[in-house]
Amino acid sequence: MKFLTLIISLSLTFSLFAQEEELVPLSVNSNIYKPQEEKTGNVHNLYVYEYDTLDLPFLDDFSEDHFPDFDASPNDANVTPQTYFRIAIGGSPVPMGSLYMEDTTYHYQYDTVAGFGEDSIVLTSQTPLPDQTAEIFDIDNYPVTSSMESLWPNYNIYDSVWTTSTDFDTVFIDSINADIYQDSSTIYFVASTAADTNVFWQDIYAYHNYTYATNIQTLGVVSFDGLDENGYPYDFSSVSTKGKADVLTSKPIDMSGLTAADSVYLSFLIEPGGHGEMPDNSDSLVLAFWSPLTQEWNTIENISGYNSSSFKTHLVKITSGIYFQDGFQFRFTSYGSLAGSLDVWHLDYVHLDKLRSYEDTITSDWAFSEPSPSFIADYTSMPWPHYEFAPEANMISNYTALTYNSADQSPLINPCEMNLFFDGNNLETVPYAITTPNVPSKSFFGMDYTIPTSFWFDTIMADTCADFQVELFIDNNGLAGSDIAANDTLRHTQHFSNYYSYDDGTAEAAYGLVQSGALLAYQFNLKPGLSDTIRAISMHFSPNSHNVSSNTFFLQIWDDNGGEPGNLIYSTDDVIPTLYTPEYNIGNNGFYEYVLPEKVLVSGTYYVGWKQSSADRLNIGFDKNINNQDKIFYKTSSNWNNTGFEGSLMMRPVFVSDKDLMLSITEHKEWLPEIIVYPNPSTTSFRIGGDLAHVARVQLIDLQGRILLEDSNIYREFPTNSLPNGIYLLKIYSTDNQSIQKKIIVSH
């Protein structure tokens, strides 16, 4: 997996205390992070997807995934390979590896001047060799195009005519200097299937999500920013680069037979910013239409950047006959920063249909508008044994399901309910107690549930961990014209494992402190009478700004002092310290477990966090959807301060409780080879030995986090004679960028 290290610092820093703490936009989207793929150039093994044509109405509120998967393989029944050759003569490909010149090659004849012998060789004739007309195919780009060209042999003939021999010399031009050679590319054409009727879009550059926008009317939006479909910046070479960023293109739509008299409208909702950065006035979101008749895209609406915290409706009437064709398409394109998750737009409720009017600005729908919160009091997850210790005390007592009615009507509230499932079995059903007979029109409506004592996560269902499913259902049959059934059900998985978490598992920003020696502490609580042992702290770091993967920090745990960190009860900054560094390349929203050298017993209120060795922001993931601002503390001088930012750190204390191997959160399988460093203490040099099969490189780092040496030659002798006496950290990296560390004592 290729790790992105050349991420350029973003210019915009959301900071209330610029000299102490910072919150910045993401430079890599860990929700969709995957290795970068080549988009242009040689198209060998390229997959070309063919799209079926949709009929009206077109309606996507992004509550479900209607995006293509792009996961075809050569053996699929709907995949047809086609091989293109670079050179064809007479309609047939020439043999593979054949070489040609695109300029004339010759038959040269040489003779001698009479009476002077071979000391007087002169060129007497230069005859072009026969050329051939060939069709040359561009097999490095799709679609494959061709042109007719003249080609000559890849050799010259040299003939000495002063002798009676008929022999001559042929001098070949090698493959490096030949102009063109026979090669091939195989392209796989993927035909549409019945399953594709549920796909509405033909690309995946924009980011489908449920957490990035604010004040959404229904679950799910699609977001546009400066990150591509792999979660990387479109251009990380310069923070100031702006241009074309995300694109969202509909599949072809059959508009044939319609006219302007059919009153065809496209409507959609737009929110700038949300939990991301607001687009500037110079940024834009552009709507364009494709005409199958003229074979071109035409700009229809250009929305300039503005500041708002709500969605605005846009309505476009289609009147031109060039669009009333089979194969009509529309697309949205964002223009802005290409250096990260900047200049953000959110799109919702895309609706194209006939027989609409200018007043028909919104879709009639009563829908859930927020993801379900955790049903555990205070946390999104907790160790299953800790829940079993006090089940009633760990349950929430009330819950409000937020909905939005986008219609002009105020439908009757029909029977609605909440259900609890485990392993597919319904354990409990709670009907909604109707307090208001009608849902107010064009407004948010909270459905308040009182959680009964019978609605709980039964402790006899599992031993070490458990997953429960909660489903809420609303009945909007009283609302005419609503047909988005997916919005009627809200699902939530309540996960129990071996850690506590406040976050929802997705980062919308990156947080850090910017002073050397700064302390970061995160408050957690165990129920009265419960104590347990922390064995690790799990964290998600987000690559951002610049590579700080070598910056060191110490893990620390504090007790409580009146609602803020008190006495330091454990630190890896000991006589022989254990240092840690941010781990980034660990999968989509991956959490890395930083194992403590010793297990630490805690009870009551406690704090976990770090002491950093540098002034660089370490960029821990920051969840902006769940606010635990009052539990985040930092210290850069003599006093502790609460953070100035609303949200939750993606930091989780991990306990010694057993857990199931199948978890819903991506976790890192730790690399623990048996490696020794000798001699240690070192006087003049040291070597490493043991299990070196998967070791790629080593770094020698001092306690200030400075890299003193880095080398991929792991079998060499590493000198220490020029180093001051003291303790150093040897960081050993595997071939897949995991790392372990060893302490080295230098003593002359």
Residue pairs with C-beta under 8 A, 6 or more apart in sequence:
1 35
1 585
1 736
1 737
2 35
2 36
3 584
3 585
3 737
4 28
4 36
4 232
4 236
4 543
5 547
5 549
6 236
6 237
6 547
7 27
7 28
7 233
7 236
7 340
7 543
7 544
7 545
7 546
7 547
8 233
8 236
8 237
8 238
8 239
8 339
8 545
8 546
9 239
9 545
9 546
10 24
10 25
10 27
10 239
10 339
10 340
10 342
10 544
10 545
11 239
11 240
12 24
12 25
12 277
12 342
13 22
13 23
13 24
14 22
14 23
14 24
14 25
14 509
14 645
15 21
15 22
15 23
16 644
16 645
17 641
17 644
18 514
19 514
19 515
20 513
20 514
20 515
20 518
20 634
20 636
20 641
21 511
21 512
21 513
21 514
21 634
21 643
21 644
21 645
22 511
22 512
22 513
22 514
22 617
23 509
23 510
23 511
23 622
23 645
23 647
24 509
24 510
24 544
24 545
24 617
24 619
25 276
25 277
25 340
25 341
25 342
25 509
25 510
25 544
26 227
26 340
26 341
26 507
26 508
26 509
26 510
26 542
26 544
27 233
27 236
27 339
27 340
27 341
27 510
27 542
27 543
27 544
27 545
28 227
28 231
28 232
28 233
28 340
28 542
28 543
28 544
29 207
29 225
29 227
29 231
29 341
30 231
30 506
30 507
30 540
30 542
30 588
30 589
30 590
30 621
31 207
31 209
31 231
31 506
31 507
31 588
31 589
32 207
32 229
32 230
32 231
32 588
33 230
33 231
33 587
33 588
33 589
34 230
34 231
34 588
35 230
36 230
36 232
37 230
40 141
41 140
41 141
42 139
42 140
42 185
43 139
43 140
43 141
43 142
43 144
43 185
43 187
44 139
44 184
44 185
44 186
45 185
45 186
45 187
45 188
46 142
46 185
46 187
46 188
47 70
47 72
47 79
47 187
47 188
47 190
48 142
48 187
48 188
48 189
48 190
49 68
49 70
49 72
49 190
49 192
49 202
50 189
50 190
50 191
50 192
51 192
51 196
51 199
51 202
51 251
51 252
52 192
52 196
52 197
52 251
52 252
53 251
53 252
53 253
53 254
53 326
53 327
54 200
54 250
54 251
54 252
54 253
54 254
55 253
55 254
56 253
56 254
56 255
56 264
56 352
56 353
56 354
57 351
57 352
57 353
57 354
58 200
58 250
58 253
58 350
58 351
58 352
58 353
59 350
59 351
59 352
59 353
59 363
59 483
59 484
60 66
60 200
60 201
60 349
60 350
61 218
61 220
61 348
61 349
61 350
61 363
61 365
61 367
61 484
61 486
61 487
62 208
62 218
62 219
62 220
62 221
62 222
62 347
62 348
63 218
63 219
63 220
63 367
63 484
63 486
63 487
64 220
64 486
65 208
66 198
66 199
66 200
66 201
67 199
67 200
67 201
67 204
67 208
68 196
68 199
68 201
68 202
68 203
68 204
70 204
72 78
72 79
72 188
72 190
73 79
74 81
74 188
76 190
78 190
78 191
78 192
78 193
79 188
79 189
79 190
79 191
80 188
80 189
80 191
81 186
81 187
81 188
81 189
82 186
82 187
82 188
82 189
83 184
83 185
83 186
83 187
84 137
84 139
84 144
84 184
84 185
84 186
84 187
85 93
85 94
85 137
85 139
85 182
85 183
85 184
86 136
86 137
86 139
86 180
86 181
86 182
86 183
86 184
87 93
87 94
87 98
87 100
87 134
87 135
87 136
87 137
87 151
87 180
87 181
87 182
88 94
88 134
88 135
88 137
89 132
89 133
89 134
89 135
89 151
91 135
93 182
93 184
94 134
94 182
95 182
96 182
96 183
96 184
97 175
97 181
97 182
98 181
98 182
99 154
99 173
99 175
99 178
99 180
99 181
99 182
100 134
100 151
100 152
100 153
100 154
100 178
100 179
100 180
100 181
101 151
101 152
101 153
101 154
101 173
101 178
101 179
101 180
102 149
102 150
102 151
102 152
102 179
102 180
103 152
103 179
104 128
104 129
104 131
104 152
105 128
105 129
105 152
105 153
105 154
105 155
105 156
105 173
106 126
106 127
106 128
106 129
106 156
106 157
107 125
107 126
107 127
107 128
107 129
107 156
107 157
107 159
108 123
108 125
108 126
108 156
108 157
108 158
108 159
109 123
109 124
109 125
109 126
109 127
109 159
109 161
110 121
110 122
110 123
110 124
110 158
110 159
110 160
110 161
110 162
111 121
111 122
111 124
111 160
111 161
111 162
112 118
112 119
112 120
112 121
112 122
112 162
113 120
113 122
118 162
121 160
124 161
128 152
129 152
129 153
129 156
129 157
130 152
131 150
131 151
131 152
132 150
132 151
132 152
133 148
133 149
133 150
133 151
134 148
134 149
134 150
134 151
135 146
135 147
135 148
135 149
136 146
136 147
136 148
136 149
136 180
137 144
137 145
137 146
138 144
138 145
138 146
139 183
139 184
139 185
140 185
142 187
144 185
144 187
151 180
154 172
154 173
154 178
155 170
155 171
155 172
155 173
156 170
156 171
156 173
157 168
157 169
157 170
157 171
158 168
158 169
158 170
158 171
159 168
159 169
160 168
175 181
199 251
200 250
200 251
201 248
201 249
201 250
201 251
202 249
202 250
202 251
203 229
203 247
203 248
203 249
204 229
205 228
205 229
205 246
205 247
205 248
206 222
206 223
206 224
206 246
206 247
206 248
206 332
206 347
207 222
207 223
207 224
207 225
207 227
207 246
208 220
208 221
208 222
208 223
209 220
209 221
209 222
209 223
209 506
210 219
210 220
210 221
210 371
211 275
211 371
211 504
211 506
211 508
211 625
212 221
212 223
212 274
212 275
212 276
212 344
212 346
212 508
213 221
213 223
213 271
213 274
213 275
213 311
213 346
213 348
214 271
214 274
214 275
214 309
215 271
215 309
215 310
215 311
216 271
216 311
216 346
216 348
216 369
216 370
216 404
217 269
217 311
217 348
217 349
217 365
217 367
217 369
217 404
217 406
218 348
218 349
218 365
218 367
218 368
218 369
218 404
218 406
218 484
218 487
219 367
219 368
219 369
219 370
219 371
219 487
219 490
220 348
221 271
221 274
221 346
221 347
221 348
222 248
222 346
222 347
222 348
223 274
223 276
223 344
223 345
223 346
223 347
224 245
224 246
224 248
224 285
224 332
224 334
224 344
224 345
224 346
224 347
225 245
225 246
225 276
225 334
225 336
225 340
225 341
225 342
225 343
225 344
225 345
226 233
226 234
226 245
226 246
226 336
226 337
226 338
226 339
226 340
226 341
226 342
226 343
227 233
227 234
227 246
227 340
227 341
228 234
228 246
233 338
233 339
233 340
234 243
234 245
234 338
235 241
235 243
235 338
235 339
236 339
236 340
238 339
239 337
239 339
240 339
241 337
241 338
241 339
242 282
242 283
242 335
242 336
242 337
242 338
243 335
243 338
244 333
244 334
244 335
245 333
245 334
245 335
245 336
245 337
245 338
245 343
246 333
246 334
247 331
247 332
247 333
247 334
248 331
248 332
248 333
248 347
249 329
249 330
249 331
250 329
250 330
250 331
251 329
252 292
252 326
252 327
252 328
252 329
253 327
253 328
253 329
253 352
254 326
254 327
254 328
255 264
255 318
255 323
255 324
255 325
255 326
255 328
256 324
256 325
256 326
257 324
258 264
258 324
258 354
259 321
259 324
260 318
260 319
260 320
260 321
262 354
262 355
263 317
263 354
263 355
263 356
263 357
264 317
264 318
264 324
264 352
264 353
264 354
264 356
265 315
265 316
265 317
265 318
265 352
265 353
265 356
265 357
265 358
265 360
266 287
266 315
266 316
266 318
266 330
266 350
266 351
266 352
267 313
267 314
267 315
267 316
267 349
267 350
267 351
267 352
267 356
267 360
267 361
267 362
267 363
268 313
268 314
268 347
268 348
268 349
268 350
268 351
269 311
269 312
269 313
269 314
269 347
269 348
269 349
269 362
270 285
270 303
270 311
270 312
270 314
270 345
270 346
270 347
270 348
271 308
271 309
271 310
271 311
271 312
271 345
271 346
271 348
272 278
272 279
272 305
272 306
272 307
272 308
272 344
272 345
272 346
273 279
273 307
273 308
273 309
273 344
274 344
274 346
275 508
275 509
275 624
275 625
276 341
276 342
276 344
276 508
277 341
277 342
277 343
277 344
278 305
278 306
278 307
278 343
278 344
279 285
279 305
279 306
279 334
279 336
279 343
279 344
279 345
280 305
280 336
280 343
281 304
281 305
281 306
282 304
282 305
283 304
283 305
283 334
283 335
283 336
283 337
283 343
284 302
284 303
284 304
284 305
284 334
284 335
284 336
285 302
285 303
285 332
285 333
285 334
285 335
285 345
286 299
286 301
286 302
286 303
286 332
286 333
286 334
286 335
287 299
287 300
287 301
287 302
287 303
287 314
287 316
287 330
287 331
287 332
288 297
288 298
288 299
288 300
288 330
288 331
288 333
289 297
289 298
289 300
289 318
289 323
289 328
289 329
289 330
290 296
290 297
290 298
290 327
290 328
290 329
290 330
290 331
291 298
291 320
291 322
291 323
291 325
291 328
292 325
292 326
292 327
292 328
293 321
293 322
293 325
294 322
297 331
300 316
300 330
301 314
301 316
303 314
305 336
305 343
311 346
311 348
313 361
313 362
315 358
315 360
315 361
317 358
318 324
330 352
332 347
334 343
334 345
336 342
336 343
337 343
340 544
349 362
349 363
349 406
351 363
362 406
362 407
362 442
363 406
363 482
363 484
364 406
364 407
364 408
364 409
364 479
364 480
364 481
364 482
365 405
365 406
365 407
365 476
365 479
365 482
365 484
365 487
366 403
366 404
366 405
366 406
366 407
366 411
366 439
366 474
366 476
366 479
366 482
366 487
367 403
367 404
367 406
367 474
367 476
367 484
367 487
367 488
368 401
368 402
368 403
368 472
368 474
368 487
368 488
368 489
368 490
369 402
369 403
369 404
369 444
370 401
370 402
371 490
371 492
371 504
371 625
372 401
372 470
372 472
372 490
372 491
372 492
373 396
373 399
373 492
373 626
374 380
374 381
374 396
374 492
374 494
375 395
375 396
375 399
375 451
375 457
375 470
375 492
375 494
376 382
376 387
376 394
376 395
376 396
376 494
377 393
377 394
377 395
377 396
378 502
378 525
379 500
379 501
379 502
380 495
380 501
380 502
380 503
380 504
380 505
380 626
381 494
381 495
381 496
381 497
381 499
381 500
381 501
381 652
382 394
382 496
382 499
382 500
382 501
383 496
383 497
383 498
383 499
383 500
383 532
383 655
383 657
384 462
384 463
384 464
384 465
384 466
384 496
384 497
384 498
384 657
385 464
385 532
385 657
386 394
386 500
386 526
386 527
386 530
386 532
386 655
386 657
387 394
387 457
387 459
387 496
388 459
389 527
389 529
389 530
390 527
390 530
391 456
391 457
391 459
392 453
392 456
393 527
394 527
395 451
395 455
395 456
395 457
396 451
397 450
397 451
398 448
398 449
398 450
398 451
399 418
399 448
399 449
399 451
400 446
400 447
400 448
400 449
401 418
401 446
401 447
401 449
401 472
401 490
402 444
402 445
402 446
402 447
403 439
403 444
403 445
403 446
403 447
403 474
404 443
404 444
404 445
405 411
405 439
405 440
405 441
405 442
405 443
405 445
405 479
406 442
407 441
407 442
407 479
407 481
407 482
408 441
408 442
409 441
409 479
409 480
410 438
410 439
410 440
410 441
411 438
411 439
411 476
411 477
411 478
411 479
412 437
412 438
412 478
413 432
413 434
413 436
413 437
413 438
413 439
413 475
413 478
414 475
414 476
414 477
414 478
415 431
415 432
415 475
416 431
416 432
416 447
416 472
416 473
416 474
416 475
417 429
417 430
417 431
417 432
417 472
417 473
418 429
418 430
418 432
418 449
418 455
418 470
418 471
418 472
418 473
419 426
419 428
419 429
419 430
419 470
419 471
419 472
419 473
420 426
420 427
420 428
420 429
420 430
420 455
420 457
420 468
420 469
420 470
421 427
421 468
421 469
421 470
421 471
422 457
422 458
422 461
422 466
422 467
422 468
422 469
423 461
427 458
428 452
428 454
428 455
430 449
430 451
430 452
430 455
432 447
432 449
433 449
433 450
435 448
436 445
439 445
439 479
447 472
447 474
457 466
457 468
457 494
457 496
461 468
462 496
463 658
464 498
464 657
464 658
464 659
464 660
465 495
465 496
465 497
465 498
465 658
465 659
465 660
465 663
466 496
467 493
467 494
467 495
467 496
467 664
468 493
468 494
469 491
469 492
469 493
469 494
470 491
470 492
470 493
470 494
471 489
471 490
471 491
471 492
472 489
472 490
473 488
473 489
473 490
474 488
475 488
476 482
476 488
493 664
495 663
495 664
495 665
497 659
497 660
497 663
497 665
498 654
498 655
498 656
498 657
498 658
498 659
499 538
499 652
499 653
499 654
499 655
500 524
500 652
500 653
501 652
502 623
502 626
502 628
502 631
502 648
502 649
503 621
503 623
503 626
503 648
503 649
503 650
503 652
504 623
504 625
504 626
504 648
505 589
505 623
505 650
505 665
506 589
506 623
506 625
507 540
507 542
507 589
507 621
507 622
507 623
507 650
508 622
508 623
508 624
508 625
508 647
509 622
509 624
509 647
510 542
510 544
510 617
510 619
510 620
510 621
510 622
511 617
511 619
511 620
511 621
511 622
511 643
511 645
511 647
511 649
512 616
512 617
512 618
512 619
512 620
513 520
513 612
513 617
513 618
513 634
513 636
514 615
514 616
514 617
515 615
515 636
516 612
516 613
516 614
516 615
517 611
517 612
517 613
517 636
518 611
518 612
518 615
518 634
518 635
518 636
519 556
519 565
519 609
519 610
519 611
519 634
519 635
519 636
520 609
520 610
520 612
520 632
520 633
520 634
521 556
521 558
521 565
521 607
521 608
521 609
521 632
521 633
521 634
521 635
521 640
522 607
522 608
522 609
522 631
522 632
522 633
522 649
522 651
523 560
523 565
523 605
523 606
523 607
523 630
523 631
523 632
523 633
524 605
524 606
524 607
524 608
524 631
524 653
525 604
525 605
525 606
526 532
526 602
526 603
526 604
526 606
528 604
530 603
531 601
531 602
531 603
532 601
532 602
532 603
532 655
532 656
532 657
533 599
533 600
533 601
533 602
533 655
533 656
534 557
534 596
534 599
534 600
534 601
534 602
534 608
534 653
534 654
534 655
534 656
535 595
535 596
535 599
535 654
535 655
535 656
536 593
536 594
536 595
536 596
536 653
536 654
537 555
537 593
537 594
537 596
537 608
537 651
537 652
537 653
537 654
538 591
538 592
538 593
538 594
538 651
538 652
538 653
538 654
538 667
539 591
539 592
539 594
539 620
539 621
539 650
539 651
539 652
540 589
540 590
540 591
540 592
540 620
540 621
540 650
541 582
541 583
541 584
541 592
541 618
541 619
541 620
541 621
542 584
542 619
542 620
542 621
543 584
543 619
544 617
544 619
545 617
545 619
546 616
548 582
548 614
548 616
548 617
548 618
548 619
549 581
549 582
549 583
549 584
550 581
550 699
550 701
550 705
550 707
550 731
551 581
551 582
551 612
551 613
551 614
551 616
551 618
551 705
552 579
552 580
552 581
552 612
552 613
552 614
552 701
552 703
552 705
552 729
553 579
553 580
553 581
553 610
553 611
553 612
553 613
553 618
554 571
554 572
554 573
554 577
554 578
554 579
554 580
554 610
554 611
554 612
554 613
555 571
555 572
555 578
555 580
555 594
555 596
555 608
555 609
555 610
556 568
556 570
556 571
556 572
556 573
556 608
556 609
556 610
556 611
557 568
557 569
557 570
557 571
557 600
557 602
557 606
557 607
557 608
557 609
558 565
558 566
558 567
558 568
558 569
558 606
558 607
558 609
559 565
559 566
559 567
559 569
559 604
559 605
559 606
559 607
560 566
560 604
560 605
560 606
560 607
561 567
564 633
564 640
565 607
565 609
565 633
565 635
565 640
569 600
569 602
569 606
570 596
570 598
570 600
571 611
572 578
572 579
572 580
572 596
572 597
573 611
576 727
576 743
577 703
577 727
577 743
578 597
578 741
578 743
579 613
579 701
579 703
579 705
579 729
579 741
580 594
580 610
581 731
581 739
582 618
582 619
583 592
583 668
583 738
583 739
585 737
586 592
586 666
586 668
587 666
587 668
588 666
589 621
589 665
589 666
590 666
590 667
590 668
591 650
591 652
591 665
591 666
591 667
591 668
592 668
593 654
593 667
593 668
593 670
595 670
599 656
602 653
607 633
608 651
608 653
609 633
609 651
610 618
612 618
613 703
613 704
613 705
614 704
614 705
620 649
620 650
620 651
621 649
621 650
622 645
622 647
622 648
622 649
622 650
623 647
623 648
623 649
623 650
624 646
624 647
625 647
626 647
626 648
627 646
627 647
627 648
628 647
628 648
628 649
629 642
629 643
629 645
629 646
629 647
630 642
632 642
632 643
632 645
632 648
632 649
633 640
633 641
633 642
633 643
634 640
634 641
634 643
635 641
668 738
670 738
671 694
671 734
671 736
671 738
671 739
671 740
672 740
673 690
673 691
673 692
673 693
673 694
673 695
673 734
673 740
674 690
674 691
675 688
675 689
675 690
675 691
675 692
675 695
675 732
675 740
675 742
676 688
676 689
676 690
677 686
677 687
677 688
677 730
677 742
677 744
678 686
678 687
678 688
678 689
679 686
680 686
680 743
680 744
680 745
681 744
681 745
681 746
681 747
682 720
682 744
682 745
682 746
682 747
683 720
683 721
683 746
683 747
683 748
684 719
684 720
684 721
684 748
685 717
685 718
685 719
685 720
685 721
686 717
686 718
686 720
686 744
687 715
687 716
687 717
687 718
688 695
688 698
688 714
688 730
688 732
688 742
692 714
692 715
694 734
694 735
694 736
695 714
695 732
695 733
695 734
695 735
696 712
696 733
696 734
696 735
696 737
697 710
697 711
697 712
697 714
697 733
698 709
698 710
698 711
698 714
698 718
698 730
698 731
698 732
698 733
699 707
699 709
699 710
699 730
699 731
699 733
700 707
700 708
700 709
700 710
700 718
700 728
700 729
700 730
700 731
700 744
701 707
701 708
701 728
701 729
701 730
701 731
702 708
702 726
702 728
702 729
703 726
703 727
703 728
703 729
708 723
708 728
709 718
711 718
720 744
720 746
721 748
723 746
724 746
725 746
725 747
725 748
726 745
726 746
727 743
727 744
727 745
727 746
728 743
728 744
728 745
728 746
729 741
729 742
729 743
729 744
730 741
730 742
730 743
730 744
731 739
731 740
731 741
732 739
732 740
732 741
732 742
733 739
